[in-house]
Structures are given as C-alpha cells and as structure tokens.
Amino acid sequence: MMPRATATLDSGYMRQEAVPPAAHGRSSVALGLILFGLLALYVPVLTEYGAVLLWSEDDNHSGLLLALVLFGYWRDRHAFAWSSTKREQVAGAAAISAALILYFVGRVTDSVQLQGVSLPIMMTSLALATGGTALARRWLLLAALLIFIVPWFGPIADALLVPLRLGLTHSAARLAALLGFPVTTSGVFIYVGFVQLNVAGACVGLRAMVSMTAIGFLFLHVFPARSLSAGLLFVALMPVIALAANFLRVFALILTAALFGVSGEAIVHDVAAYVEVGVVLTAFMLLGRALGPVEAQA
C-alpha cells in the first residue's frame, strides 16, 4: 500500500512541475526579442560614443565597469523568471515607454547623456515587467552602476572635488621632495628638475576614482559581506582604496620623471593606469575575502 501511495504522490508532483514545451518556446522567443532590442538600441550608442563613454583619456575605467556590470547580470541570470503580476507588467511597460522616449530624445538631440541614462531605466523596467518587484529590486544596484559610465559625472566630480585632486597631487610631490628628489609644485603642475608634469588632470582623474568605487559596489553585490557592519566597513574603505591607488600612481609618475626623464614618464604613464586597476581590484578581493562569509568548520 505504501509504495503505491508514494508513486501516486510522485506522479502528481511531476505533473505539477511539468511545463509545456510551447511555454518554454514562447519564453525563449520573448527573451531573445528583449536581448535583440537592447542590442539594437545601445550598440549604436557604444559605437558612436565609445571614445567618450568607455575609453577616453579622462576616464579609462568606464569600459571595465560596463563589462563587469554585464558579467554581474550574466552571473545572476538564474534569478530571472517570468513571475510578474499584471500590475507589475503595466508599471514596467510604462517605465519602458519613458526610457524609450528619453532614448529617442537623446538620439534626436545628439545627447549621449540622455541616451546613456536611459539604459539603467530600461534595465530596471524590463526586470519589473518580466520578473516583478523582487527581480527589479535584486538588480537595482546593477542598473544604478550603469549611470557611472555617463560622461557628465566626470565634470561634476572634478568641479566638486578639485581641492582633493590638488591635495593629492601636492602630497605626492611633498613625499618625493622628502625623499630627496628636486620636486616643486605650482597649481596643477609638478616640476621634477627640468621636467614639467601636468598630473592634476587625467592622471588624478576623479572620474576614475568614482568608477573604481562603483566597481567596489559591484564586487560587494557579487560577493556579499558576512554582515551589515562588514558591508558598511567595505563601503567606507572603497574610496580610501581608490584614493590610495591614485596617490601611488601619481607618486610613481613623479619618481619615473625624476629618474628617467620625460621619455620614461611617457612610457609609464599609460602602464600606470592598468596597474592602478589591478591594485584596486586586488585590494577589493583581499578585503572581500576578509569580510566575506565565514566558511563552516567541519
């Protein structure tokens, strides 16, 4: 008697979990259309404005940030489900319409800012319309980080944080002077002997620091901390790490100019940007490992 009852229950469970193949097909087609629409809208933006959005000299970290955000969506793809209610679908459709209007106004007016800011709105709206409020809330940070690739945050950050930028430059110069190198400063310029460096612009790019801090938030999203206090500590240390890495970059350029002249500084200038990214990401990984969940002991 018992085996027969178990078989009945198992069969009922299997019938309940079974999904018609047609439903799977419709879901795949709908998801494919969504992805095709996103590519059709935003690949032209990246093609036309890539030099401004992703790899300009003032901010060479936005491309990395975009790649990591897309990886975050891919890594969390298991959370996607067609589970929205009728009300959530209507709200999502309205938000998608608003994002499309913003996008097309940006295309007509040739405003990369409007086109760029429409992307996080579009991603959040699609999440709401397909997966409901739970999915939109889960992916909200990923969508918000897309805002940091919009180029207007560079001038805003520079205007607000010029004292920090100049202080960082002068601190690096003073440290080099204490070590015996002939270094003086005048405004945004650093003089190393007969070599003049203008490192208060791109080399101390506050946009780069903002982008690296955004990457830290993404790292915290992918690898959450063990507790709220640990997460807050990670957030508090992110700008400190980005600032320290930027300081080391400027200091390395000063030392290179002092030891090898203009030719050596020109070689190190571009390499230092990639080294800075590696230093910051390594620091984030070590900090995340220290503040991450404690593995259960056997």
N, C-alpha and C positions, 0 to 999 in steps of 0.2 A: 504493500500500500504506500509506504513512504517514498520509494523510488518513483512510483507513478506520479505522486503529487509534486515531487521535485521537478520531474520532467515537464509537468504542466506549467509550473511557475516559470521555469527557464524559457519555455517556448513563448509564454506571454511576454516575458521581459524582452526576448529577442524581437517579437512582433512590435513591441512598443518603441524599441530603439531603431528599428529599421527605417531608413529614409528612402523614399522612391528615387530611382536613378534620374528621373526627369527633374526633381528638385535640385539634385546635385548639378545637373547640367545648366539649369537656369541660374543657379548661384555662380557657377564658374563664368558664364557669359556676362552676367552683371558685373562681377568683379573685374573681368577683362575690359569691359567698356569703361569702368571707372579709371582703371590704370591708363587706358588709351587716352581718355580725356585729359588726365593730368599731364601726360607726356605732350599731348598736342598743345596744351596751354603754356606750359612752363619751359619746355625745351627751347622754343624760340627766344624766350627771355634770357636764358642762360647763354644761348648762342650770341645774342646781340649785345648783352651787357656783362658777359663773363669777366671781361677785364676789369670792370668796375666792382662787380659783386664778389668775385671769388679770388682773383689773383693780382689785385692792384698792389703797388709797392707799399701803400699806406697800411694795408691790412692783408697779410698773406695767410691768414688763418681761417677766413670765412669758407673757403673751399673745403678745408678739413672739417670744419664744423658741419657743413651741409652733408658731407659724406658720412660722418658719424651719426647724424640725426637719421638719415636714411637707413643706416645699419641698425639704429635703435628700433625703427619701425619693423624692419625685417626680423630682428631678433625676437620681438614681441608679437609676431604675426599670429601665434597660437591664440592670442586673446581675441582675435577678430571672430565675430559671429553675427549672423543675421537675426538679431534679437530685439530690434527696436519696436516700440509700440506705434500706433497710428499717430498719436500726438507728437512723439519724437520725430517721426518721419516728416510730418508737416513742418515742425520747427527747423529740422535740418534742411529741408528743401528751401525754406525762406532764407536761411543763412547762406546756403549755396548761391541763391539768386543775388544776395547782397555782395558776396565775394566776386561773382561774375561781373556785376555792374562795376565794382571797384577795379577789377582787372581790365575791362574794356575801356573805362575812362582813362586808365593808365596807358593803354595802348594808343588811344586816340591822341592824348596829350603828350605822348612820349615820356611818361613819368615812370622811371624804374622803381621809384619808391612805392607808388600805388600798386604796381604790378607785384612787387616783392611782398608787400604786406598783405596782399590778397591770398597768398599761399597758406600761411598759418590759419587764416579764417576758413579757407576752403577745406583744409585737412580736418579741422575740428568739426566743421559742418558735416562732412562726409562720415566721420566717426559717429556723430549724433544720429544721422539719418539711417545708418546701417546697424550699428551696434548699440545704439541707445545712449543714455546718460552715463552709464557705467564705463563704456568704451571711450566716450568723449573725455570723461574725467581722467581715465587712465593715460590717455595720450595727450593730455593738455600740455604737459611740460615739453614734450617733443615738438608740438606745434609752436609753443611760445619761443623755443630756442631758434626757430626759423626766422624770427624777427631780427635776430642779431646779424644776419647776412645782409640786411638792408643797409645801403651805404650812408643814410643820413645819421646813423648813430656815431659815425666817426667824427664829423664836425661837432656834434653835440657833446660827445665825450671830451674832445680836445678843448672846447670852449669852457667846460665845467672844471676840467682837471689840469689846466695849464700850470698852476703852481706845483702840483705833484710832479708833472713832467719835468719842469725846470729843476725842482728839488732833487729828483732822481739823477738828472744829468750832472748837477753840481756836486752831489755826494760822490758819484763815481770819479769825478775829476779830483776831488779832495783826497780820496783814498789813494789814487795814483800819485798825487803830489806827496803824500805822506811816505810813500814807498821810494821817493827819490826821483821820480820822473818829472821833467820840466813841463808841467801842465798848468794852464790857466783857463779861465772861462770868461766869456763876455756875452751875456744874453743867451741865445740859443747856440752859440758857437763854443767849441772847445779847441784850444790851441795846444798842440803837443810839439814843442820845439817850433819848427817852421811849418808844421802840418796843421791845417785847419779842418776841423770836423764839424759838420752840422748834424749832430745826432739827436737833437731835440724833436725832430720830425718823425720820419718813418721808423728810425731805429728805436725810439722810445714811444712807439705808437700806442696810444691809449686804446685805440680800436683793437689792437692785437691783444691787449690785456683783457678787454671786455670779452673778446672772442674766446680767449683761454678760460676765463671764468665761466662762460656759457658751456664750454666743453666739460668743465668740472661738474656743473649741474647735470649734464648728460651722463657723466660717469656715475654720479650718485644715483641717478634713475636706474641705470643698468645694474649697478652693484650697490644695493641699498645698505645703509649702515645698520648696526645692530640695535640701535635705539634712537629715540628722538634727540637726546642730548649728543650722541655721537654724530648724528646727521648735522645738527647745528654747529658742532665743532668743525666738521668738514667744510661746511659753507663758510664759516668765519675764516678758515685758513686758505680757502681758494684764492682770494685776491692777494693775500700775503705771498703765496707761492708764485703767482703770476708776476707780482711786483719784483720779487727777489730774482726771478729768472730774467726779467727785463734789465734789472740792475747789472747782473752778471754779463749780459750781452753787451751793454754799453761799456762796462769796465774792460771786457776782452777787446773791444774795438780800440779803446784808448791805448792799452798795452801793445796791441799789434802795431798801431801807428807809431808809438814811441820806439819800438824795437826794429820794425821793418819798413817804416815809412809809408808813403801813400800806396804803393803797389801792394804791400802786404795787407793793408787795411781794406783795399778794394776786393781782394780775394776772400778775406774772412767775412766781409760784410754780408754776403749772401748766404754763406755757410752758417753763420751765426743764427740766422732766422730759423733754420731747420733744427739746429742744436737746441735752441730755446724751446721749440715744440717738444723735442724728445725729453728735455729736462723736466718740463712741466708735466707731461704725461706720465713719466716715471715717478715723479713725486706724488701725483694723484693715485697711481696704482699702489705705491707703498702706503700712503695714508689710508686708502680704501681697505687695504689688507689689514691694517692695524685697527681700523674702526668697524670692520665688517662683522658679520655674524660669527660667533664663536662656534667652531665645529664641535659636534657632540663627541665626548670622550668615550671610548669603549670601556 
